[in-house]
């Protein structure tokens, strides 16, 4: 099984289709650089889902880790090499700019808006591949001094098999004068 390696999103936004507390500076969560997307007073992970064709979809994987955010920045992974989140995404869907993930945190009563990450560059996945699993990671923690949930970075890895046969055949066909 192949994988894409860890890929960062190209687009991050606070999505008000969930919760009531907006994320400040959501684009700060594009890379592991100590620059944070933040939301006030939220201490627990409530929702971690995929975004497929622009819609929040699939199983909520928030229970893959402890609900409470750690007290120092930690990479928390959700999903994995053989986890499809209750979906059957195609290679074309995963490679689309409107594929991604969402995170919502809460305090037990009030929830944040989604921190929505999309526009991952999964162009390395050959057309026709079978998607076997998806892992989403967030470098995040709860800053108890500032009373903020902080996300430093979002990353995703897609695991896949197959695909690419036609590209390889086409490459050799050109070298053989089209005779295969």
N, C-alpha and C positions, 0 to 999 in steps of 0.2 A: 504494500500500500504506500502510495506517495502522499506527500503533504505540501502545502504552500509555504511552509515556514510561517513565522509570526509576521502578520501584516497589520499596519496601522490604518485607521480610517482616514479618508480624505475630507469628510464632512462630519461635524458634530453640532448638535443644536439641542436646546431645551424644547421639548415637544409637549404642548399643553393638552394633549388628548388624554392625559392621565394626571391625577394629582393636582395640587394647587400651589406648591412652592416651586418657583422657577430656578433653574440652575444659573448661576452667575459664571460668566466667562467659559462657556462650554467648549470653545475651540482650544482652550488650554490643555485639554486632555488628549491631544493628538500624539504626544511623544513623552517619553520618560525623561523629564527635564526639571522636575520640581516646580512646575507652573500648573496650578490646579483649577479645575472646574469645581465650584462649591455650591452647597445648599445648606441653609441654616437648620440647626436643631434636629437633624435626622440622624438616627443612630443605628438603624437596622436595614439590611437589604430586604426589599419587599418583592421586586420583580426583576428577573433577568430573562428576556425572551429574544427571539430572532425577529428580524424585519425581512419579509419576503415580498417582492413586488410592491414595496412601499408600505405594506401593512404589517402591524405587529402580529406575530403568528407563533403557533406552537406551544410546547410545554413551558411552564415557568420553572426554570432551573435554579431559582434562588436557594432552594434547600440543599444544593450541592455543597454549600459551606455553612458555617455557623451564621445565624441571622445577624448577630451583633457585629458591627464593623470593628476591625482591630484598632488598637490604640496607636500603632505606627504603620507607615506605609508598607503594605503587603500585597503581593500579586495573588488575587483570588481568581481561580479558574472555574468555569462552569461548562458542562458538556464534556466532550472528549472524542477520541478517535473512532468510537463505535456508537456515538450518541447523535441521533438525528432530530431530537427535540419534538418527537411526535409528528414529524413532517417527512416528506420525500422530495427534498429540493433537487432540482436539476442543475447541471453544470451551467446552463444559460442563466438560470435564476441567480445562482451564487455569483456569477461574473458580472451581473447587472449593477449599475451604480445605485439602485434603490434597494440593495440587499445590505443587511447589517444587523444591529442588535440594539436593545434598549436596556436601561437600568433605571429602577426607581428605588429610592430609599424612603424610610418612614420612621416615625417616632412611636408607633403603636396606635396612633389615632389619625394623624395627618400624613399625607404622602407627598413626595416630590413629583414634579413633572418627570417625564421620561428624559434621561440623557440619551439621545438618539445618535448612534454612530452608523454612518453609511459610506458608500463610495470607497469600499476597500478595493484594491487592485488585485484581483484574482485571475489576471490574464494568463497565468502559468497553467491553469487547469485546461487540459485539452477538451475541445468540444466532444460531446458524447461520453464523457467520463461519468462514472457512477459516484455520487457523493456518499461516503461511508460514515462521516462524522464531522462535527463542528465543535471547536473549543473556543470559548470567549474568555478573555482575561481582563481584569481591571486592577490597576495599581491604585489602591485606595485605602482610606482610613478615616476614623473619626477624630478630629482635633478637639479634645475636651477643653482646651484653653480658649479657643475661638468659637466653640459651639458650632462647628461646621463639619459636614461630611465633605471629604475632599477626594477627587479623582485626578490622579496625575496622568494616567494613560489608559487607553483601551487598545486591545489587540485581539486578533482572531487568527485561528489556524483552521484550514479546511483539509480534511483527509479524503482521498479519492483513489479509485482504481479505474483502469481501462482508458479508453479514448486515445486519440492521437494516431491511430493506425493509418487513417487516410492521409494525414500529413506526411508520415514517413514513406508510405507507398508513393505519394506524389513526388517527393523529393528524389527517390530513386528512379522513378519513371522518367523524370527529366534527364537524368544522367544516362539512361539506357535508351534514349531516343523514343520514349513513350512505349517501349516494348517490355511488358512484364509477364 
